[in-house]
Amino acid sequence: MRTFLLLVRAGFRRHSTYRLALLAGMTTNSVFGFIRASVLVAAVSSAGAQIAGYDGPTVLAFVWWGQALLGVVNLWGFQEVGLRVRSGDIAVDFLRPVPPQLVYLAEDLGRAGVNVIGRGIPALLVGALFFDLARPPGLDSWVLGLVSIVLAVVVAFAGTFIVNLLAFWIVEVRGIRLMWMITSGFLCGLYVPVPWFPDWLRTFAQWTPFPAMLQNPLDILSGRVDGNAIWTTIASQSGWAVALLIAGQAVLQRGRRRLEVQGG
């Protein structure tokens, strides 16, 4: 655990050096927050009082918490692992005492922590300053909402990690990464809430890990779900996190047996 925490801190320090990038990201998220808020509030107003349980304050909370989490949850993915597999540098990771999956997960958690401070909180404050956002109904919703954010980061990492590991069998995985990014962005609730989907599409999305990457924490933090429903949401996210981490470890071990590195 001490080693893992040191790796998290190292990831935090590494990504905290890009201060201008954090400022640019926060500014962009805030600008698009105003645009998204206007569009979704107009949709709710045109439909009457609410859509699928979302009224004005709830949909505003959905928008601004979503903008705050854009840099925290890595929905755009990463390519470092895939590049290391393609070049053979992943062999060095196998020689280290800490499993590669754990190392990259720790670094991603550190990156998420930096983005909470540098992008998430400022963007959320901008939204709260200009709009009437719905709030979690109690302290338990706040605490479990934060837990849900951590689980969302883990699920997003674990899924992208598996996609990167396909480089053991496919030399170029950029196309697959792009497909994963597009699909996850649509089904995780990045554009509109998943409950707004048609019944068949909403059911399909709920059978995938994608809502666990964004929609689930947004439901808790916007106050849309509370009570026992929060625990059901957390349990679903935890299940996906564990399942994807185990699957990633299995794919990693299978790819390790396939790996060939010339020169020693």
Salt bridges, closest charged atoms under 4 A:
GLU80 OE1 - ARG14 NH1 3.95
ASP93 OD2 - ARG84 NE 2.99
ASP93 OD1 - ARG96 NH1 2.80
GLU107 OE2 - ARG14 NH1 2.00
GLU107 OE2 - HIS15 NE2 3.80
ASP108 OD1 - ARG111 NE 2.83
GLU172 OE1 - ARG86 NH1 2.92
GLU172 OE2 - ARG174 NE 3.13
ASP199 OD1 - ARG202 NH2 2.54
ASP219 OD1 - ARG224 NH1 3.66
